[in-house]
Amino acid sequence: MKVSVIGSGNMGSAFVKQLTAAGHSVAVSSRNAASAEKLAKAHKAKAVALAKAGEADVIILATGAADAAAALKGAGDLNGKVVVDITNPLTADYMGLTLGHSTSSAEEIARAVPGVKLVKAFNTVFAQLLDAGADLGKGGKVSVFVASDDADAKAKVTELAASMGFAVTDAGPLKNARYLEPLAGLNIYLGYGAGRGTAISPAWVQAA
Ligand SMILES: NC(=O)c1ccc[n+]([C@@H]2O[C@H](COP(=O)([O-])OP(=O)(O)OC[C@H]3O[C@@H](n4cnc5c(N)ncnc54)[C@H](OP(=O)(O)O)[C@@H]3O)[C@@H](O)[C@H]2O)c1
């Protein structure tokens, strides 16, 4: 698949690594062109200007929540494009969320950039775990929860996540980002607040 990653920070870097390893054709853009170039060089990806970031089958938005809408608006014509929102609207100390209950970061982004097929995914996976890869050993896989109002977009992102080895859970419509963002909040509490570290990730169990 032709995949574009916007952002070259913790998550952007891990995505470029895993996507290229899975054989996808990856373009990366960032506010800092030099950092996108360096990242691209390290992983056989290509660095592109933000204005060209929309030229892909799937666009992964890996900026902070506050920068997300502005970044997308600078990414060229995104009408009908599949965009993956991985953001968590965190407070400055990372221990709370700045919005929720009646909306979510995903819904705010969808409202700010109408016309994109927005998919919430990967927001519950720490960058360190994404960088390490989906394989937990003994057959275990890291889970990715995927929420969207567009069935085709959800299917495409499910295929993309599975191609990198993740177990995918269909988390329903985009408004379920109202659940997924607090779930990431709990993960951050457990990882940093409770000291369990970043090699943890939420998953669902089911009795036989
Ligand atoms: N870190 C995690 O473990 C984790 C896990 C799950 C979800 N998330 C979510 O993933 C997102 C990224 O997190 P991160 O830790 O990777 O953040 P980060 O390291 O701060 O990286 C953010 C990247 O976005 C770029 N950026 C910001 N505004 C931009 C714009 N207008 N156009 C292009 N690029 C822009 C930044 O460029 P500059 O370097 O120039 O500022 C930087 O490369 C956040 O929303 C976070 O909540 C993070």
The ligand as a Gaussian input file, in Angstrom:
#p B3LYP/6-31G(d) Opt

LIG

0 1
 N        4.116000       8.542000      22.088000
 C        3.251000       7.544000      22.289000
 O        3.575000       6.539000      22.951000
 C        1.868000       7.610000      21.699000
 C        1.058000       6.462000      21.736000
 C       -0.195000       6.512000      21.124000
 C       -0.637000       7.677000      20.545000
 N        0.166000       8.789000      20.567000
 C       -0.318000      10.006000      19.919000
 O        0.422000      10.113000      18.713000
 C        0.636000      11.487000      18.401000
 C        2.143000      11.719000      18.188000
 O        2.827000      11.422000      19.396000
 P        4.416000      11.469000      19.438000
 O        4.815000      10.968000      20.768000
 O        4.959000      10.818000      18.213000
 O        4.654000      13.040000      19.361000
 P        6.001000      13.802000      18.937000
 O        7.174000      12.935000      19.195000
 O        5.919000      15.141000      19.574000
 O        5.858000      13.952000      17.344000
 C        4.912000      14.796000      16.734000
 C        5.381000      15.077000      15.336000
 O        4.405000      15.841000      14.639000
 C        5.075000      16.871000      13.898000
 N        4.158000      17.978000      13.605000
 C        3.537000      18.797000      14.463000
 N        2.785000      19.694000      13.798000
 C        2.920000      19.411000      12.478000
 C        2.404000      19.969000      11.301000
 N        1.586000      21.023000      11.317000
 N        2.768000      19.429000      10.115000
 C        3.614000      18.377000      10.074000
 N        4.134000      17.786000      11.169000
 C        3.800000      18.301000      12.353000
 C        6.193000      17.268000      14.837000
 O        7.137000      18.047000      14.158000
 P        8.200000      18.938000      15.042000
 O        9.238000      17.944000      15.473000
 O        8.696000      19.924000      14.064000
 O        7.437000      19.540000      16.176000
 C        6.687000      15.887000      15.266000
 O        7.521000      15.313000      14.273000
 C        0.061000      12.293000      19.565000
 O       -1.201000      12.773000      19.206000
 C       -0.048000      11.288000      20.698000
 O       -1.116000      11.582000      21.581000
 C        1.406000       8.786000      21.114000

